[in-house]
């Protein structure tokens, strides 16, 4: 794809980052250089190259050069702890490690282990360190051999990337995607992308929130504008400057962009489609986006592992903003109970799904892979989402809660999403989440943790009374606590497990 675009539109920007552009011809020219540099470090087809980098033109050139070499990319979470990163590196069996300058200080405590693990196979983007090859030197030294470095013959069954789960619910697991799956994803027409499209992305390279739309834009020959670090005002400025037509954001980013003082004065008229994923998008926020931001709005519900996706075209179904839409084309989504029995429409249970876009498995974890599967009576494999939901009378999926987050109080199931939806409607609530805490009387009981709108005069007790007046007796909040902020992952997901730890001791 890259070489095809380089032949037809060599000077058009493939990527834009930090005010710099990388054209299609320049990107195509980098592929054999990276391949040669990888071969020099012993990387052969099917080997793995790990990245601990923020997004940059150098990192992107290396990412696609590794693919051209027939190797598998392993972009690791820059938000992970050094100990977690070391565990992922050990699990991944990577031959080479690429690190960016801003991440090197973060790794200080594990640098000795890294240098021992990757002796002679460490690449530094933007910094110099004894025992490491600078990226520029690594690339320049490969120039003489680049013409002889042939790209690998790729097949659908070859490994494309290994990305690790966030670890917010336990030890990170390596999610393995293959070329066939990624190729099918990239060519899906659902984004409506073309050569003139400009996709702006503000999430990390290790996230499927970035990888999927980035690859789709690449397939179409469009331009992808990437942000190493998200800031609402910078996002707005870039969108206007480059005439952004498409984006993929997580809910908290939409919230911060809409709340940004520069929003009203920014020309966003070039937008064709805005998409959201990563966490449920509140119905009120959806309506606000539709009213204030030109272009269509689409919510995507799915998993990095694949298999289960639902799509809500918010403009076509304004009365369904409280749902995540209907199953995407070619997706078979069902609701099952704890015994694995398929439930009828309207009943709540675990969401499972099958599609052409499914991971190859959890790397070196056949036990976890098998536990992730549910099979129907024909033996067809579905992925378990761990989410609780139900289909409404029109076949739209309503998300209720994470299975592990469901609160069982006095024998009744309480879905945090129901309470969070009520909280979001209060004018004094900026952000909120609901968790279960111990209760001597009920086993556990719901607690709301709320970030109030600055200047709000509503007390926590008043807010609790307001919510409890609108919900069923068994759903009532036991308390409301105000917080300055809520702990979130790099992709904006509230870390409920971290919040619960303070109460379950």
Secondary structure, 3 states (H helix, E strand, C coil): CHHHHHHHCCCCEEEEECCEEEEHHHHHHHHHHHHHHHHHCCCCCCCEEEEECCCCHHHHHHHHHHHHCCCEEEECCCCCCHHHHHHHHHHHCCCEEEEEHHHHHHHHHHHHHHHHHCCCCEEEECCCCCCCEEHHHHHHCCHHHHCCCCCCCCCCCCEEEEEECCCCCCCCCEEEEEHHHHHHHHCCHHHCCCCCCEEEECCCCCCHHHHHHHHHHHHHCCEEEECCCCCHHHHHHHHHHHCCCEEEECHHHHHHHHHCCCCCCCCCCCCCEEEECCCCCCHHHHHHHHHHCCCEEEEEECCCCECCCEEEECCCCHHHCCCCCEECCCCEEEEECCCCCECCCCCCEEEEEECCCECCEECCCHHHHHHHEEECCCCCEEEEEEEEEEECCCCCEEEEEEHHHCEEECCEEECHHHHHHHHHCCCCEEEEEEEEEEECCCEEEEEEEEEECCCCCCCHHHHHHHHHCCCCHHHCCCEEEECCCCCECCCCCECHHHHHHCCCC
